[in-house]
Amino acid sequence: MSGFNLSALAVRERAVTLFVLIVVVVAGAFSFLNLGRAEDPTFTVKVLTVTAAWPGATAQDMQDLVAEPLEKRLQELEYYDRVETFTRPGLAFLTLTLKDSTPAKAVPDQFYQARKKLGDEAARLPQGALGPFINDEYSDTDFALYAVKARGMPPRELARHAERLRQRLLHVPGVTKVDLIGERPERIFVDFSFPKLATLGIPIGDVLASLARQNIVAPAGSVETSGPRVFVRLDGGYADLDQIRATPIVAEGRTLRLSDIATVSRGYEDPPTFLIRNGGEPAILLGIVMREGWNGLSLGKALEEEERAITRDLPLGLQLGKVSDQAVNIDEAVGEFMLKFFVALAVVMVVSLISLGWRVGIVVAAAVPLTLAAVFVVMEATGRVFDRITLGALILALGLLVDDAIIAIEMMVVKMEEGWERTRAAAFAWSSTAAPMLAGTLVTIIGLMPVGFARSSAGEYAGNIFWVVGFALIVSWIVAVTFTPYLGVRLLPAIEPVPGGHAAIYATPRYERFRAIVRRAIARKWLAGGAVVAAFLLAMLGMGLVKQQFFPVSERPELIAEIHMPEGSSITATDAATRKVERWLQAQPEAKVVTSYVGQGAPRFFLSLSPELPDPAFAKIIILTPDAKARDTLKARLRARIAAGLAPEARVRVTQLLFGPPVPYPVTFRVGGSDPDRLRAIAGQVTNAMRANPNMRQVNTDWGDLVPTAHFVLDQARLRAIGLDPQAAAQQLQLLLSGVPVTQVREDIRTAVIEARATGAQRLDPARLADLSLTTADGRSVPLDQIGRIEYRPEAPILKRRDRVPTITVRGDIDERLQPAEVSAQVEKALAPIRAALPQGYSIDTGGAVEEAAKANTALGAVFPMMILAMLAVIMIEVRSFGAMAMVFLTAPLGLVGAVPTLLLFQQPFGFNAILGMIGLGGILMRNTLILIGQIDDNQQAGLSPLDAIVEATVQRARPVLLTALAAVLAFIPLTTSSFWGPMAFVLIGGTAIGTVLTLLFLPALYAIWFRIGRD
C-alpha cells in the first residue's frame, strides 16, 4: 500500500494513538463484564405443534377427517418442509417443521400464516371436533425448573401455592415468563347409581340438565340511575360442594336433592393425562424462561436470592426444590472455557516472549489483549454473548491473532538491524506487508464463510464461529498496523545495525541450513511436488478410515431414561412401570435428583431436547448426577439392571443429551406407503435387518400392534321404540364408562369441571360391559343387549403419517463406541435387497443423524461457490496473476495431509465441527502462501533472480510463519479435551503443523514448476 501510511500516522500522532489504545482497553474491560453468559447459542426451532380432538372418533377417523384437511392447509406455507401426524382415538397431533433453510426472521410470520390457515379450516372440521389448538412456543427453553411439592397436600392446594410462587418469580429481573407444568385438572364427580335412578324413574338427562341450568352465567340486566349504572346479579352459581349436593331435581312431581340420588366428591382428571414426580413425590414444576439476551449468570444469582426469600416464607411441609438450572451449567461451561481461554492466551504470549525476546515478545503479546478488548466491544454492540460457540471461536482466534503482529514487528526489527531509524522502520510494515496481511486475513475469514451464511439449524447454531473469528482477525490486522508499530517505537530496545546489512541478517547457520533445504526442494521440484501430491492422495484415502459424526454427545450430567409401553397402554400401566425404575434410581448414590414425567416428555430444559408430545404409553425420567463420570457409571449400571428385568413389561431406553439440532435416535429409517398392512410387513423386514446388525441396540418401530376395541352394533328399530337415538345412547354409555362433563365450578382463578359418571363398581369392570343398562326417556331401565350386540374388532392404537403418507419409523440405538454414520452405512447395505423389491409407491428413507448431517453439509455446500469466488477475487486483487492465484488456491487442501493422520492417531470423528476446522484451515494456509508470494514479488522487484527471489523469500518468511503456526498449534491444545471442540482442534493442530511445513517446501517447488524456473 503506497501513499497513505497508517502505521506512520499512528507513530507520528503518539498521543492520539495512546488515547485510542486506552479507550479500547477500558471499553473492552467494561464489555467483558457486561456481555451476557449462556450455555449454548440460541437457534430457531422451526417447529409448531397442533392438537385437535374429536371425542368418540377412531384413530382412522381422526386421520382422515381431522388431520387430513389441516395437513393440506399447512402444505400451503412458503417454507413448508414436512408435517408429521400421529392420531389415536379421539386425538390428533400434528408437528409442522419448516425448511431448515428458513430465515430465522421469517419463522414468526410463517407461524402466523399457519394460525390463519388452520383457523379458517376449523369451521370445516366435523361437528363435535375441537380445535385445532396451536402451540407456536414449542421452542421455549426453560432456564430453570423448580419442583413444588408437599407430602400429603391435595393437588388443588399445591396448585394454589405454585401459582403464588409463580407470581413472585415473574418479578425477578430477566424472567420473561413462568409456566406451571404438571398441574392436575380438578374435577367434581357426581357418581350415580343407574339402578337407583331406574327405580326412582328419573331420566339421567333431566338430572344433567338441572345441573347445567343451575350453574349458568347469564346477564340479568341493569338499572340506569342518575348516578352509576346498577348491575343485577343472580347468585345461583355453585360455590362449594354443599350447593351442588343441594341442587333440586324434579321427577314425577317430586322434588329431590341431588345428594339423594348421587354422591358428590372432589377429585382430579381420571384417568390423568400427565403426572410429574420429583424425588418420588407428586410435584408441580415452575418452568422459568429467560429474557432473550439476558446474562444467564445474573439471572441465576437473582433466582437464588428469590429462592432463599421464598423458602423462608413457605408454609411448613411445602418444599421448593431445584430440578434444573442452566446457571450452574453456564457457570461450569463458561468457567471451563475461560480457563482454556486464558491458558491459550498465556501459551501465545509465552511463545512470543521466548521466541522473540522479552521486549519484542511484549510488543507482540500486547496485540492479543488489545485485539480481544476491541472484539468484546464489537460483540456487545452486535448483541452476542459468551457461550459455547463464541468462547470456542475466541480460543480458535487466539492462535491467529499474533500472526500480523509478528510479521509487522519482525519487519521493523529487520529494518532496524539494517540501520533504519525506528520511526521509519515502524512505518515500513505498512508499505511492505499491510496489503498481503489484509488479503491473507480476508482469505482466512472467507474460509469460514460457509458456517456464517449456511441456512440451516446447524449453521445457525455454530454461525458465530465465522463472525467472532472474523471480528478478531480484522481487529488484529488493525492492531498490527497501528498499535504494534507504536508499541515497537516505545518499547523496543536500541538495536545495533548488523554488519553486512540485510544479507548478513539471513546468513546465520540456521538460515543457511534452511536455505539449502529450500534449494534442494526447488532443484528436485518435480519430486517434491509429486511427493506432496502423493501424500495428499493418501490423506484422501485415509479419510475413508476416519469415523463420521454429526454433533457429539453433551458433557452435561443429566441421564435420561425413557419408558416405552406397548402402544395403546393406559397411563396407569405406564406409571406402574415408571415407578419401578424410579425406585431403583432413588437408591443409587449417583442420582442427586430424580424427576419423572408420565404421559408426555420433559419440558425443554436444554435447547437440543425436543419434548415428546402427549402419549399415555410413554414416560421419561431425568436423573441429575454430580458430573459426566457419575452419569456414565450410572448409565452402565442402569442398563445392566434393565437387562436383568427391572421393568420387563416396558422397553426402557437409557440415553443422554446431544449437542446441536435434535436427533432422537442415531440410526433411523422411515418406511412410507399407502397400505398399512403392507407397510407393516415392509417395516418388519427393515426391523429384522437392523436387528441382525450386531452394532444395533433396542431396534423398535413407532407403530404399535393392533388392539381390540368393542364395537356396539345398534338395533335402530328397537332403539327408536324405547324413545332413544344413537346420540342419547352414546352419551349414556360414555357416562357409564368414562363420565360426561356437565358444567364448571368457578373458584378463584381456577375452574373445576363437574363430571357425571356411574359409580366405580359399574364403571371399572370391563367384564360387566354386556350387563350395562340404558335409561329410557320415561325412566325405565333397558339392558344393553336388548338394543344391539357387542363385537370386538382389532384397531390401530395410533397411526402416523409424514407429509400425508402413512409412515412407520424403524429406529434404534447403537454401540456407543461407534458413530451413527458408520452403523447406518452397514444397515444400508443390508436394506439394499429390500429396497430393490419395494412395490411402486413405497419407500425406505434414511433419517436420524445421517439425514441431519446431510442437511447441514448441503447448507454449507450451498455457500461454497460464493466462498470460492470471494477468495479468488481477494487473491487476484492481491497477486494480479492467474498463475499466482492458482498456486495460492492449490495450497488450501494441504492441511488434509496433517489433519487426517491426526484424527486417526487420536481416534477423533470427522463431524460438523471438524468440517468447519478443515474449511478454516484452508484459509490459514492460503494466508501464509499469499504473504510468501508477495515477498517473492518484492524480491524480484528488488533485482534478485527468480530462483534467488523464491529462496530468499522463503527464508525471510520462514521465521514468522513458523512462529505463528507454533502459537496457533499450542493455542488449540486446550480445546482438545472438549468433546464439542476436540475434533476441530485436532484438525487444526495437525493441519496447521504439517500444512505449514509443506507450504514452505511445496510452494517454492510449485512456483518453480509453474513459472519454469530452473536451477540458475
N, C-alpha and C positions, 0 to 999 in steps of 0.2 A: 504494500500500500504506500503510494507516494503522495506528496503534497501534505495534507493534514496529518499530523503525528500526535495521536492521543497520548502516547507514552511521554513524549517530550512535554506536552501540556501539563500532564499530571506531575512531572518532576519540576517544571518551572513554577507552577502555582501550588507550592507545597502547603501553604496554609489552607487553601480550599480543599486540597486532597485530604489533608489530615482531618478537617472538619467533616467531610463526607464519610471518611473512614469511621470516625467516632459515632456519627449518626447511624450508620449502618449497623455497627456493633450494638449500640444501645437499643435500636429498634428491633434488631434480631433477638436480643435478650427478652424484650417485652413480648414479642410474638411467640417465642418459645414457651413462655409461661402461659400465654393466653390461648394457644392452639388447643382445640378440642382433642380429647382422647377417646378412642373407640377400639374395640377388639378387632373387628373386621370392617372393611369398607362396605358401604351400602350398595346394593344393586337392585334394580327394579324387578320385583317378582311380577311377571306379566300374566298373572293368573287371577281369574274371577270365578267364584262358585255360585251355583244357582240351585235352589231347592224348591221342589213342588210336591204337593200331597194331594191324594185323592182317596179318601178312606173307602175301603172295600174293593179297590181295583187290584187286579193281579199284576205281577211284575211285567207281563207281556202287555197288558193294557197301559200301564204307566209308560212303557217304552213307545208304543205305537201311537197313543192318543195324547200323551202329555209331553214326553221328551222330544218326539219327532218334530212337531211344529216349532218348538223352542230352538232345537238344533238348527233348523233351516234358517231361522232369523239370525242366529249368531254367525252363520256362514257368510252373511252379507257384509260383515265388518271388513274394513280395508286391510287391517293387519292380521286377519284371522289365520291361525295356524291349525288348530285342531280343537275339537270338543270331545271330551271323554265322559261317557254317561254310564252310570250304573243305576239300575232300578231294582227295587224289591217291592213286595206287595204294599201298595198304598203310598210309596215314596219314590221320588226320582231325584238324583243328584247329578248335576252337570258341572264339569270343570272346564272352563274356557281357557285356553292357552293362546296368547298372541305369538306372532312370529318372534323368533329370537332376535331378529334384526329390527324390531320395533323401537324407534327412538323413545327414550325414557319420557320425554316431554309429551309424546303422543298418547301415552298409556291412559292418563285420566280421561281424555276425550273419547278414546275407544271404549272405556268402561261406561262413560255417559251414554254413548251411542247404543251400547248393549242394553243398558237400562231402558232406554226409549223403545227399542225394538221389542224387548221382552214385555214391557208394559203394554204395548199395542197388542201383542199376541195374547195377553192374559184373558181378554174378553172372549176370545175364540176357543178357550180350553173347555173341556167337557163340564157340564153342570155338576157342581159339587167339588170340583178341583180347587185347591187352594194354592195361591202363589201366582207366579214364581216369586220367591224370596231371594234377593241378590246380596251377596257379600263381596263388595269390592275392596274390603280392608283385610283380605285374606293374608296379605303380606306383612301385616303389623308384627313387629318383633317385640316381645316383652323384655324390657331391660332388666326387670326383676320380678320374681314371683314370690309372694308371701302366702303361707297357709294359715287360715283362721280356723281354729278347732277348739273344742271343749268337750271333754268326756261326759257323755250323758245328756248334753244340751240338745233340745229339739232343733232340727234343722231350720225351722222357721225363725227361731230366736237367733240362731247363729247367723242367718242371712241378714237380720236387722243389725247385729253388731258389725258384720262385714261391711254393710252399707255405710255405717257411721265412720268406719276406718277409711273407706274409700273417699269420703268427703274430706277427711283430714289430709290424705296423701295427695289429693288433687291440688292442694295449695302449696306443695313442695315445688320450689323453682326448678324448671327443667322437665316437669311431668306434663305431658300433653293429654293423657287420658289414663284412667284406671278401669279395667274390666273385672267384673265379678264372674268367675269361672267355676262351674260345678254346682251352682245353686239348684236345689231340687224344687221343681214347681209344686206349690201347695195344692192340696185337694181337700174338699169337704165331701165325704162319702155319705150318700143316703142309701143304705142297704135294705132292700125289700125282700120279703118272703113271698114269692109268687103264689104258692098255695094259699097263703093267708089272704092275699088280695082277691084270689078267685072265690074264696069262701065268703068274703065280705061283699063280693060283686062290684069291686071298684076297678074300673079300667085304668091301666097304668098311664095311658095318655092324659087322662084328666089330672092325675097327680103331677105329672111333669109340667103340664100347662099351668097349674096353680103355682108351682114353684117359680116358673119363669115370670108370670104376671105379677106376683107379689114383689119381685126384686127389680122391677124395671125402673130405669131412669128416664123420666119424661118431663117435659116442661108443664108447669101447672099455671102459667100465666103470671101477670104482674099488674100492679096497681099504680097508675100515674097520679102523682100528687103535685102540689105546688113546690115541694122540695125534691128530695131524691126519689127515684123510682123504687117501689117496694116489690120485690120478687116473692112469689108464693112457692114454697117448697112442700112436697109431700114426703114425710119421713117414713116411707114404707119399706125402704131398702133394708136388707139384712145387715146387722152389725155384729152379731155373735151367733153361736150355735143354738142358744135357747130360742132366739127369734125364729130360726129355721125350724126347730122342733115344734114351735107353736103355729106353724103355717096351717090355716084351716083347709080341710079337704071336704068338699060336699059330695055325698054319694047317696042316691036313693032317698033324698030328703033329709039325710042325717049330716051333721057337721062333725067331722073328726079332726083331731090334731095329727100332724104328720108323725109325731112320736108314737101315736097309737098303732101305726101300720109299718113303721120303718125305724131303723136305728141310724142316728146321725153322729158322725165322728170325724175328727180331723185326721189327715194323713198326707201322703205325698204321691206324686205321679207313680202309678202302679200298672205295669212294671216300669221301673226307672229307665231313662234313656242314656244317662251319663252319671257315673259315680266317680268321685275322687277320694282317695285316702292318702293321708300323709302320716308316716310312722305307724300305720295300721289303724288310724282313727279317721272317721269321716271328716272331710275338710272342705272349705270353700277357698279358692285361690283368688288373690288380688294380683292381676296382671298389669304391671306398670309400663307404659310406653313412653320412651324418652322423646323430648322435642328434638326435631332434626337439627343437626349441627351443634348440639349441646356437648359440653365436656362431660364424658361419662364418669370420670373420677370425681368431679364436683358433685354430680347427681348422686353418686354412690355415698359420698360423705353426708350430703343433705338427707338422704333416706335413712342412713344410720342414726343420725341425730333425731329424726322424727320417729324412728322405730323405738329408740330409747324413751322418748317422751310418751309414746303410745303405751309402751309396756308398763310404765309407772301408773297409768290411768286405767288399765284393764281390770275388769271385774275378776274376782277370784275364780280360778278354773279356766278362764279364757286365755288361749295362747296365740301369739303371733310369731310364726317361725319362718325363716328364710328358706325357700326351696331352690331358687336360682338367683344369681346376682352377677350380672355382666361386669360390674365394677371390680369384682375380685379377679375375673379373667382379664379385664383390661389392665388392671394394675400389674398382674403377673406377665402378661404379654408385652406391655409397654416397658415394664421393668427389665424383662429379659432382653428385649431388642435394644433398649437404651444401653444396657451393659455391653452387648455385642457392638453397638454403635461406637461407644467410647473406646472399647478395645481396638476396633478397626481404626479409629481416629488416632489412637496412640501409636499403633503399628505404622501408619503412614508417616506420622511425624518423626518417629524414631528412625525409619528408613531414610528419611530426608536428612536428618541430623547426622547419622553415621556416614552416609554415602557422600554427602556434600560438605561436611564440616559444620561445626555448630552454628557459625554466624550465617553462612549461606543456607544451612538447613533451617534456621529460624525463619528466614525470609520465605522459603518455600512452604514450610509448615504453617506459617501465618495465613497463607492463602486458604487453608481449609476452614478455620473458624470464620474468616471473613465471608467466604462463599456461603457457608451454611447460614450465617446470620441473614444474609440477603435472601436466601431461599426460604427461610422461615417467614420473612415478611411477605414474600410472594405467595406462599402457601396460605397465610392468613387472609391476604387480600382476595384470593381466589376461592375461599371457602373450603379449603382442605383441612384435614385433621391428621393427627398421628394415629395410624392404625397399622395393621399387619403389612399392608401393601406400601404405604408411604414410608414407613420406617425401613422396610427392606430395600426400597428404592434408594433411600438416603445412604444405606450401607453400600449398595452397589455403586452409587455415585462417588463414594469416598475414594475408591481405588482409581478414579478417573480425574478427580478434582485437581491433583497436583501436576498433571501432565503439562498443561500450558505454563504453569508457574515454573516448573523445572526447565522447560525449553527456554523461557524468557530469561531466567536468571543465569542459565548456562551460557546463553549468547552474550549476556552482559559481562560475565566473568571472563569469557574468552577474549572479548574486545578489550577489557582492562588489562589482560595479560599481554595483549598485542601493543599496549601502550596508550590506549584511548583514555581520555578523561571520563570520569564516572558518569557525569550527566549525559555526555554524548553516547557513551556505551549503553546507558539505560534506555535511551531513545531508539537505539538501533534495532531492538527486538521488534518494534512496530513495523519498520520498513522492511525487515528481512523475513519475519516469521508470522506476523499477525494474520496475513491473509491465508497461508496454509493452515495455521492453527484454527482459524474460524471455519474454513472449509472442512477440516477434519472434525471439528466439533459438530457442525451441522450434519455431516455424514453419520456420525455416531448417533445423534438424536434421531435422524431419519430412519436409522436401522431399527429403532424401537417403535416406529410409527404404526405398524400393524396393530399392536396391542392398544395403542391410544385411540385408534379410529375403528377398531373391529366392532361391528354392530352385532353383538351377542352378549349374553349374560356373563359369560366368562371374560369377555373383553371389558365389559362394564365393571366387573369385579376387580380386574387387575390393571385397568387402564391408567391408573395413577403412576404406574412404573414409568410410562412414557413421559408424562407431564412433569413429575418430580425430577427424574434424571435430566430431562430437557432443561428445566429451570436451572438445575445445578450446573450443567455444562456451559450454558450460555453465560451464567454469572461467573463461572470460573474463568472463562475467556476474558471477560471484562476486568476481573480482578488481576489476571496475568498481565494485561497491557496497561493497567493504571496503577493499582496499589503495589504490585510486585516491583516494578521499576522504582517507585517512590521509596518503598522499604529498602530496596537494594542500595539506593543512594544514601539513605540514612544509616543503614546497619552494616553494610559490607565493610570489611577492613581495607586498609590501603594495600592494594595488590601490586606487587612489583612486576614490571614488564618482563616477560620471558625472553632471554637472549635468543635470537633467531626468529622471533615473531611467530606468526601463525603456524608455519611448518614445524617449528620446534614443539609447539603445544601438543601436536598429534604424532610426535616422534618417539614417545616413550616405549619401552619394551613391550608393554601390554598392547598398545595401539599397533605396534609393528607386527606382533603375532596375529592380531585380528586382521590387519591389512593383508597379510599373507594368505589367511584363510579365504578372505573375500576374493583375492586374485585367483586362487585355485578354483573357487566356485565358478568364476567367470571363464577361466581357461577351460574348464570342463562343463560348460554351460548346458550342453545337451544332456549330459549325465546327471547334473544337479537338477535340471528341470524334470527329467524323466523320473528321478528318484522321488521327487515331491509329488508328481502326478501318481506314481505307483502307491505312495503312502496314502494319498487321498482316496484312491480306488479301494485300497484295503480298508480304510476307515468306513467307506460307504458300505462295503460288505459286512463290516463289523456291526453296523447299525442293526442288522438283522438279528444279532445276538442280544441287543440291549432290550430290556423289558420296557413295554409301553405302558403308559399310565395317563389318566386324565388329571385328577387332583388327588393329593394324598389324604390319608386319614388325619383327623384333627388330634391335637395333643390335649384337648380338654379332658377333664377327669370323669365326665359322665359316662355311665354304661347304660345301655338300653336293652330291655327285654320285651319282646313283642309276643303276645299270646294270641294265637290264631285258632279259633274253634271252627268246626265244620260250618260252612255257610248255612244260615237258617237257624243256628243255635240261639237259644234265648240268652238274654243278658244275665239271667240268674246262673245259668251253667257257666258262662264266661267268667262271672265274678267268682264262682267257686274255684275254678282252675287258677285264677289270678291270685287268690288268697293263699293257695299252696306255695306258689313261687314267692310271694311276698313274705310269708312267714319264714321261709328258708333264708331269704336275703337279710331279714332283720337280725338274724343270728350270726351274720358274718361280720368279722371285725373291720373289713374294708368299707362296708356300707355305712356312710355317715348319714345320708338322708335317702329314704325310700318313699317315692310317691307313685301311686298307681292311678291310671286313667282307664276306666272301664266303659266301653261303649263308643269311644272315639279316641283320636290321638291326643297327645300332649299339645299345649299351646306352643307357638313358635317362640322359643326362648333363644334360639340360635338361628341366624339368618338362613343357613342352608338346610334347615329342618322343615319339611313340609308336613303340617298337621294332617293326620288321616281324617277323612270325613266320617260322620256317624255310622256305626256298624255294631249292632249288639253282639256280634260274634268276634269282636276284636278288643284287645286291651293292650296298654303299653305301660311299662314300669320304667321310670327314670331313677337310676341309682347314682347318687353323688358320692364319689370316692375321694380320698385325700389327694391323689396325684395319678399320673398316667401309669406308673408302675403298679400301684394298687389296683387300678382299673383292669389292667391286663391280667393280674393274678386272679382277681375275682371272676373275670370273663372265662378263664380256663376252668376254674372250679365249678362255675355255674353250668357251663356246657357239659362237663363230666356228670354233674348231678342230674341234668335233664336227660342225658343219655341213659342214666340208670333208672329213669322212670319217675321223675319228680312230679310231673303232671301228664300222665300218658294220654289223657283224653284230648290234649291240645298239642298243636305244633308250636313250640316255643323257640323263638329266634333271638339270639344274643348278638348285638352289634354295637357300634359306636358312631360318633359324629364324623362327618366328612367335610373337608373344605370345598369351596366352590359351589356351583349350582346343584340343586338337589338331584341325587341319583338313588332311588330307593333300594334297588338291587344291582349288584355289579354286573351280572350276566342276565340278560332279558331277551326273549324272543316273542314277538306278537304274531298270533295266528288269526287271520281275518278271512271271512267268507259269509255267505248268506244263510246257509242252512245250519242251525245249531247242532243237530245230531252229527252231521259230517264234520263240523268244526271241532266237536268234542273228540271225534276219532283222530283227526289230524293232530290236535293238541296232545292226545295221548301218545302218539308216535314221537312227537317232539320231546315230551316229558321222558319217555324211555331212553331216547338218545342222550339227553342231558344226564340222566341218572347213570347211564353207562360210563360216563366220563369220571375217572377216579378223583378228579380235582374239583368236582361239583359237590356242594353241600345243600341239603334241605331243598331239593327241587320241588316246586309246587305250582299250582295254577290259581288264577284269581276267580275262577268259576267254581261253584260247589256242585255236588251231586243233586239229582232231583229228590225232592222231599214230598211226602204225602200231604195232600190237602183234602179237607172234607167239603164236597160239593152237595148242597141240598137242592134236589130237583123237586120243584113245587108242582103240586096238582092245582092248576089255576082255577078250575071249576069249583073244587071243594074250598079253596081259599076264599073265593068270592061269596060262596054260600054262607060262610060263617062271618061275613062282614069285614074281611081283611083284604089288603092288597099287598104286593111284594114289598113296597116301601115300609109299610107298617110291620110286616113280618121281619124284615131285616133289622129294623130299629129295635124290635123286641129281642131278637137274637143277640144283637150287639149288647143290649142292656144286660141280658142274661150272662153273656160270656166275658165281655170286656168292660162294659159300663158306657154310659152316654152322658156327655156334658150337657147341663141344663141351663145354668146361669153362673154368675160370678158374685163373690162377696168382695167388697172393696174395703181393704184395710191399709191405712196409711198410704204408702206409695206402692203397695203390692196388691194384687188381686188373687183370690183363691177360687178355682173353678169348683162349682158344686156338681158332683158326678153321681148320677143314679146308677145302681147296679144291683145284681142279685147277690144274695148272701154267699159267703165263701163256700159253703158246702155244695151249693148248686153250681157255682161259677168255676171252681177249680178242679173238678173231676171230669176228665175227658171221657171216661167210661160211661158217664151218665148222659152223654150228648143226646142219645136217642130217647131218653126219658124226659127230656125237657118239654114244657107245655107253653103254649101261647095263650094270651088272654084276648077274647073277642071284644067287639065294641060294647056288648052288653055285660061284660064282666065274667063270662063263662070261661072255663079253662079247657083248652083243646090240646091233647098230646101231639107232639111234633110229627110222629109217624103217621098221623091220620090225614095230614095235608101234603105229604111228599115222602121222599126217600133220600137216604144219605149215600153218596157214592164217594169212594176215596180214589183220587187220581194223583199221579205224580206231577209235580210242578217245579219249575226252576226257582230256587230261593232268591237268586239275583240274576240279572242279565247285564252284560257290559258291552258297550259299543265305543268305537273310536271313529270319528267322522261319519257317523250313522251306519257304520259297518260293524256287525257283531264281531267282537274280538276277544279272544282268550289270550291272556298273557301268561307265558310259562317263564318262571324266573327262579333264581337260586343264588346262594352264596358260594364262595369259592375258598379253596385253600389259601389262607392269608399270606402264605409265603410267595404266592404268585400274583400276577396282575390281571385285571379283568380282560384286557385286550388279548392276552395270551390264551386264556381259557376259552374266551369267545371264539377265537380262531380255531381252536381244537373242536369245539362243538359245531362250528360252521361246516367243517369237513364231514362230520357225521350226519349233518342235515342235508347235505347235497343230494343224496338219492331221494329223500322225502320231498325236497323242493322240486326235483325233476318230475316227480309223479303227481304233483298237485293238479287237481281239476281246474279248469278255467274259472277265474273269478275268486280264487283262493290264493292267499299269500302268506309267507313267513318272513317277517321283517325283524331286523336286529335292533334292539333297544339298549337300555342300560348305559353304562359308562362309555361303550364304544360309540353309540349314537350321539351322546352329548359331546364327546371329544371331536367327532367328525363335524358337528355344528360349529364348535369353537374354531377348529382348524380351517373350516371353509370360510368363516368370517375373517380370519387372519389372511387367508389366501386372497380374499377379495381386495385387500388393501395392497397386496404385493406389487401389482403393476404401477400404482401411484408411487409406492415407496421406491421402486427401481428407477422410475422416471425422475423423481426428485433427486435421488442420489446421483444419477448420471448428469443431471443438469448442474448440480453443485460441483461435481468433479470436472466437468467440461469447462465451466466458467473459471475454475482454478488452473487447470493444466493446459487448456486450449489446444488439445491434441487428441485425436481419436485413439492413437496408439497408447498414449499415456493413460487415457481414460479406461481403455480396455485392461491395461495392466493393473490399475488400481482395483478395478472390479474383480479381476481374477484372484486377487489375494483374499477376498472375503471368505471363501469356503475353507481356507487353510486351517481355521480353528477346529474344523472337524477332525483333523489328524490328531490333535491333542485331546479333544473332548470325548471321543468315542472310547479310547483306551482308559481314560479316567473313569467314565461311567461304568465300564466293565470291571475295572480293578476294584472299585469301591461298591459294586453291586447296586448302583443307583438306577432308578427307572427314568425313562425319557418321556416326560409328560408335558403338560401345557406350559409350566414354568420353564422347563428345560428348553422348550422350543423358543420361548422368548429370549432365554440366555444365548441360544445359538444365533438368533437374528441379531441381537445386540453385539455379539462377538464379532460378527462380520463388519459392523460399523467401526468397532475399535481397531481392527486390523487394517481396514481401509484408511483410517485416520493416520496410522503410522506410515502407510505407504504414500499417502498424499504429501506428508511432510518430507519424506525421503526423496520423492521425485522432485519436489520443489527445490531441495538442496542440490540435486543433480543439475537442474537447470541453472541455478545460481552459479555453480562451479563452472559450467560450460561458458556462461556469460563472462566469468572472471578470466577466461583464457585457457582453462585446462582442456586437455584432450578428452574425447568422450569416455575412454576407458578410465583415465585418472579421475574424471568427474564422478563416475559411478563409484569407484573405490573410495575416494576421499569423502564423498557424501555419506556413504555407509559408515565409514569410520567416525565421521563427525557426529552423526545422529545416533550412533550405537549407544553411547552412554545415557542420554536422556530417554531413549526408547526402552532400554533395559531397566533403568531405574523406575520408570512409570509402570512397566509390566510387573516388576517386583512389588511395588507398592500396591498395585491392583490385586495381585495374587494373594498377598498377605492380608489385605483388607477383606477379601472374600472368605478367608478361612473361618472366621467366627460364624458365618452363615451355614457352614456345612453340618452343624449339629441340629439344624432346624428341619423338621420333616417337610415343611412347606417350601422353604427356600433351598434346601440341601441340593437337589438335583441341578438347579440353576447355578448354584455356587460351584459345584464340581465341573460343570460345563465351562464356566468362565475361567476357573483356575487352570484346568488342563488346556483349554483352547488358547488362553492368553499366553501361557508359558511356552507351549510348543509353537503356536502360531507366530509369536513374536520372533523366535529364533529362526523359523522358516522364512519369515518375511525378510530378515536381514541377510539371508543367504540366497533365497529363491528369487527375490526381486532383482538383485544385481544380475543374476544369470538370465532371468526373463527379459530384462531391459536390454541386455547384450544380444539376446536372440532376436528380439523384436526389431531393434534398430541396426542389426547386423554389425555389431561392434566386435572386432577381433581382439587378439592379444595385444596389439600395438595401437 
